Structure formats: C-alpha cells, structure tokens
Amino acid sequence: MSQIASSMALQRQLARSGTQLAKAPVSRVQSRNLQDIAITRTGKPIIRISGGRSSLGGHTATVFGATGFLGRYIVNRLARAGCTVVVPFREEMAKRHLKVSGDLGRVVFLEGDLRNTASIEEAVRHSDIVYNLIGRDYPTKNFDLEDVHVEGATRIADAVAKYDVDRFVHVSSHSVSKDSPSEFYRTKARGEEAVRNIFPETTIVRPAPLFGFEDRLLHRLAKSSNLLTSNNLEERFWPVHAIDVGEALEKMCHDDSTAGETYELYGPKQYQMAEIKELVEREILKSRRHINIPRQIMTPIAQLMNKLVWFSTMSKDSVAREFIDQTIDPNAKTFKDLGIEPTDLANFTYHYLQAYRSSSYYDLPPMTEREKREEKKYLHVLDDQ
C-alpha cells in the first residue's frame, strides 16, 4: 500500500508543477510465476527457484555418505542453492565441516546406522530425493563389502520405496561386473541390481577414480609413505574431477528425465598410473620411490595389514583392482547428456599438490604452455657428470 500511495503522490506533485506524466503503471509486488512450481512424479509441488544460500525454496534431499570425499561437493551445491539437506552420520567429528555448507537450518544432521532400518526411514521420509554415496574400499571388523554395497543399499532402497520418494540416485563405481575378480566391483554390481529391483526409477551413477583436494589418487602418489605396488603402475583409467561429478549429481536433482538412467562419469583423457606419477613428481619437484612386489607375495601382505592396523591401508581386494583397467558401458549416458564438459587432470595438479613442495619452490608458478615447448628444445645435462 505504501508503494501505491507514494506513486499517487508523485502524480499529484507533477500535475501541480504542470509536468505531463504518461500513464505510469502502478508498482505492485511481483507475484511468483507458475513455472517456478514443479509437480514431481508423486504429485508433490516443489518450488524451484534460482536463489542462493538464503533461499527458502527448493528440494529436501537426503545424502547418505555425505561425510566422505564426494559427499561434501553435492551437499555444498544443494545447500547453497537453498535446498534443505538431511545428512545421516555416525561420527560427530566427521560431519562438522558440512554445517557451513548452507544457511542456518538448511543442513540437518540425523544420527543413523546402516543396519538400523528405523534411522534410515527417519532420514528419508520427508525428502523428495535421496542420494546414496556410501561405499567402502576395504573391509573392516564392523562392515565388509557385502554389508555396505549390497545389504546397506537394499535397506536404503526399501525405505525410498516405502515412502514413495520421488527420486533416488545411487552412486556405484566404474568397471562393475558380477564376474569381476575384484570383490569390490562384484558387490557394487549386485548393489545396482538390488536397488533397481526394489525401485526401478533409480538413477545409477558410475564415476571414474576421483581427484580433488581430499582424493586418494594424487595425494597417495605424492606421499612418501606410498612405497609398495604390485602392477608396476600399469593400471589405466579416465580420472574425473570431483567438482564435475558434484555438478552432475546436482543436475540430476532438477532434471526428472534422468530417472531410471545409468550414467558413466569419466574424464576426457585416459591415463596410466605411471603417467599420473610423472605428473605428480613434476609438480611437487620430488621423486617418489615405488617398490614393485609380485602379486602372489603382495596379496597376503595386504590382507594381513588390513586386519592388523586400524587406519586405511592396503587390502587383498585393492591389490586385485590394480590389475583391472577401467571399462565403460557403451549404452550408459555420460557428461555430454547432462551438458557438462569434464576437465582434464593435468590442469589441476598444481592446484592440489602445491602443499607437497619444499619451502624453496613453494611459490614457483606452474609452467606455461610456451615454457613447456621451450623446455623440450634443450638437452639438460647434470652438473656432476
């Protein structure tokens, strides 16, 4: 009303002064357009807005496994867009960094357990999209790979189907196969089959090995403690940026046409592990030694270390995965179907590995393309020769 009154007062003032005023539209409070409201598969209205961190619309999403490497990227993207994000957690200290991903009250934490069906149902019953990012690289005394990848995924899918959640995105792995020599890939394949049987509209995502600030790829090669290998670093795969995968998962939340589809998310270039090692050493200006041990000897050593130590280390299955190159399903969709251009690993080695440099070279900028071309023109000879 105050806006209407001020507009009328302006017209009267201009009329007294003799100024002719064209028919000025009376300003009104802008009403929400109908296209901002989307009707989901189950008939639930969702207010989709292009707002930011403090927006009050959007989806309610549950992200299982949000405390892991990939989880923080999807939680951050959803929460800063105004979505309410429910984060089930087991350890209090493992989820603190996610609190600041969104505005006050947008990130909700619920204590849960993968074997507690009631806690799983409590986490999903108010949501319209559920992400399952839970996975293990090695078995522990509490959970083996079957418990996490098959039984745990089945419980989550059961809860999604029980409350008829609109969308379910299940993050699996590359190279999955029920006939794989790796237990990790076999259980991931059975997990995909289980969730699709329970909830046919499940979107399955198979990311390649991820790289980023907290990855187990670049940092593992850059650490001096990474000594033992079994396949001479000959494993081949297409590494993918964690930020690109997070963007893809966010787009799946807003695009209902991705329901029931399978996506293979991988980078633009295939690398051999030895090639990545060279990139890492060139960036950190250090040489890391790797000792190759035959598979017959390495397997029992890794199995024993996995049982004796309490922190993340080698396992029997991790040795088997060194001998398996990444395979891609030709029938699956890719980044291109989501309108995303994946980025190459070589463009980010400086960004993620600078901390491994010594103080003498810490601020040395990365070489430009011109400097790299000039470097190849010269034959370098060591001074002590």
N, C-alpha and C positions, 0 to 999 in steps of 0.2 A: 504493500500500500504506500509506503514511503517513496518508492521509486515512481509510482503513478502520480503522486501529489507533487513531487519535485518537477516532473515533466510538464504538468499543467501550469505550475507556477512559472516555469521558463517561457511557456507560450504566452501567458498574460504579460510578462515583462517585456517581451519582444513586441507584442501588439501595442503597448503604450508608447514604445520608442519609435513606432512606425515601421519597424522592420517586418517584412513579409516572411513568414515561415511556411515552408512547404509542409504538406501533410506528413508530420513526423510520426512514425509508429511508436506507440506507447510500449516501453520496455516491459517485458514480462519475464518471470522466472522461467528459464529454459526447462522444458519437460523432457524426460528420458524418452529416447526413440525406441520404437518397438524392436528394432533389430538388435538392441543391446540385451534382450532377453532371449535365451535359447532354451528350447524344450529338449530334455535329454531322452534317452531311449525308454526310460520308465515313466515319462511324463512329468518329471520334476523340472520346474523352472530354474534356470541358472542365470544370474545377472553377470554377463561378460562385459567387463569394462577395460578400457585401455589405460587405467590409472596406474599408480605406483605403489610405493611401500605402505602408504597410509590409506589406501583404498579400502572400501568396506564391501566390495562385491567379489564375485568370483567363485571358484570351486572350493570344496572341502576335500583335501587329499590326505590319505594315509600313506606314509612311506616307511615300509619295513626295511631295515638295514640302513637307515639314514645315517648312522654313526660311522659307516665305512667310508672308503675313498670316494666312490661315485655319489654317495648319498648327499653329501654337503652341496654338491653342484645342483642337483634337482631341487633340494629344499630351498636353497638360496633363490633360484629362479622363480619358484612358485610363490614364496613368501614375499618377495619384493614386488610381485605383481598384484598383491592384495588377496591372494588365496589363503585360506586357513589350512595349516599343515599339521597333521597329527603324527607325532613321532613316538612309536613304541621303543623302549630302551630297556637294557638290563643293568648297565653300569652307570652310576650317577655322574662320574667324571668324564665319561666318554661322549656325553651329549651336550656339554656346556657351550661349545663353540657354535651350536646351531641356534641358540637363543636369540642372538643378534641378527639372524638372517632376515627376520621380519619385524614389523612394528609390534607394539605391546599387545599381547593376546593373540597374535596371528600364528605363532608356533606353540603348539600344545603338546606337552610330554605326558605319556602314559607308561607306567611300568608294566612290562609284559614279559612273557616267556613263550618260546616257540612250541613248548609242549603243553601250555595252558590254553585250552580252547576258549575258555571264558574271557581271558585277557585279549585274545585275538579278535573275538567277536565284539568286544567293547571298543576296540580301536577302529573297526571298520563300519559299525552300524550307522554312523552319522555322515559317512563320506559318500561322495559320488564318483571318486576314482581312487584306486588302490594301486600302489607300486610295490612290487616285491623285489628288493635288491639283495636279499640275504643270500650269502654264499660263503663257502669255506674252501681254502686252497689245500688244507691238510686236516686230517682227523685229530680230535682231541679226546681226552678221557670222558668228557661230557657229551660230545656230539661227534659222530662220524659223518662221512659224506652222505650216506643214505638218509640219516636223520634230518639233515639240513636241506638237501636238494630235492628229496622226494617226499618224505613224510611231512616236513615243515611246509613245503609249498602246497601240499594237499590240504593241510589244515587251513591255510590262508584262503585257498580257492573255495573250500567248503563254506567258510564264513562269508566270502563275497557272494556266493550263490544263495546262501540262506537269507541275506538281507537285500538281495537283488540290486547290488551296486551297479551303477551304470557302466563303469569301465574298470578293467583290470589289466595292468601292464606287468608282465613277468619278464624280468631280466635274467637271461640264461648265459650262455657262453658260446664262443666260436668253436667250430670243429666238433660239435656234439654228435655222438653216434652211440647207439646201443651196442655196437660191436667193437667199440674202441678199446685198445689195450690199456687205456687210462681209466681208472675208476671215476675220476672227476668228470670226464666227458660222458661216461656211461650214465652216471646218476643225473647229470644235467639233462640228458636226453629223456630219461624216464620221468623227470620232473615236468618237462614240457608236455609230454603225453598225458600225464596225470591231470594237470591244470586244464588242458584243452578238453579232456573228457568230462570234467566237472563243470567248466564254464567255457563253452565254445567260442564266446566273443573275446577271449583272452588275446591281447596283443603280446607277441613274443619278440623279445629284443636280444640279439646275439652280438655283443660288442667284441671287437678285437682287443688284444692287450692294450691297456690304457696307459697313457703317460700324462704327467702333471706334477704338481707340487708334492704330492704325497704318494707317488706311484711306487711300484715295486719293479720297475724296469730301468729307468735311467739312474735312479738312486742306488739300486742294487749293483749296477755295473760301476758306479763311481766310488763306492765304499771300498776301503782296503780290506775289509773282512770277507769280501766275496772272492774266495780263492778256488773253490772246487767246482768243476764242471764235469760233464760226462759225455757230451756230444761235440766237443771241440767248437762250441758256439755256432753250430751249423743250422740251428732251428730257423725257419723262415715264417714270417707273418707280416701283416699290414697294421702297424701300430696306429692307434686313433687317439685324438686329443679328448681328454675327459670333458672339457668345456663343450666340445661339439656334441658329445653324447648327451650331456645335460640339456642342451638346447633341443635335441631331437626328442627327448622324453617330455619336455615341456610342450612341444608342438603336438604330441600325441594326446595330451590332456585336452587341448582345444579343438582337435580335429577328430570327429567321430568316425570318419571314414577309415581310420587306422585300426578300428576294432576288428578282431579276428585275423589280422595280418601278421606276417613274420618279417622282421627286419634284420638284415645283416649290416652292422655298422662298422666300417673299417676305413683306414686311412687311404690316401691316394697313391702310396708307394709301398712296394714290398721290400722288406729289409731282411738280411740275415743277421743273427745276433752278433756275429763278429763285426759286421759293418756298423752296428749301433755302438759297439765297444770302441771302435775307432773314432766315431763322432764324439763320444763321451770323453775319451782321453785327449782329443784335440781341444776340447772346450775347457777341461779342468787343468790342462797343461801338466798332466802327470800320467805315468804309465802304471796300469794296474796289472798285476800278475795273476794268471788263471792257470790252475793245475788241472789237467785232464786225467780223470780216473776212469778206467773201464767200467761199463755198466754193471757187470757181474760183481764187482767189488763195491761200487758206489751204492747200489741198492740196499744191501744190508747195513751199510754205514748210515745212510739217510734214515732208514727205518728205526735204527737204534737211537739216533739223535732226536728224532721226533717223539720218542717215548720218554727220554731222559730229561730233556730241557723243557722249560715251561714257556719259553717265548717262541715266536715264529721262526721256523728254521726249515731245513730240508725235510722231505718225506719220501717214502717209497714211490708215491704217485708223481711227485714233482720230477723225479728222475725219468720216469716213463714219458712224461709230457715233453721233455727235451728232445725226444726223437720223433715227435709228431708235428709236422708242418700244418699251418692253418689251412683249413678247407672252407670254401664258400659255397653256399647253396645257390645255384643259378636261378632258382624260382623265387627266392626271397627278394623283398624290396630293400632299397638302400637309402643313403642320404639324399640321393637325387630325387627320390619320390617325395621327400619332405622339403625340398627346396633349399638344402644346406650344402655348402661346398666345404668338405673336410680339409683340414690344414695338415701340412707335412711336418713330420717330427724334426727334421733338420732346422726348421725355422725357430725352434723353441729351446734348443739345447743350452744356449747362453742364458736364457731367462731362468731355467730351472736348475742349472748346475753351477752358477757363479759362486755359490757358497763353498764349493769344494776347492776353489783356488787358494793358493797361498797368498799372504798379505802383499807380496811383491808384485803380483799380477792381478789382484782382485778387481781393480778398476780398469783393466785393459779392455777396451770395447771389442766386440766381435769383428772379424774381418769382413769388409765389404766384398761384393762380387768382383769389383775391379781389382782389389788387393789379392783375392784368391787367384785370379787369372795371371797377375804379375808374379805371384809366388811360384807358379808352375813353370815359369820361364828359366828359373835358376836351379842349378845343381848345388845343394848345400853339402859342404864338407865339414866334418867336425874338426875343431882346432887341435885336438890332441892326437890326430892321425898324422 
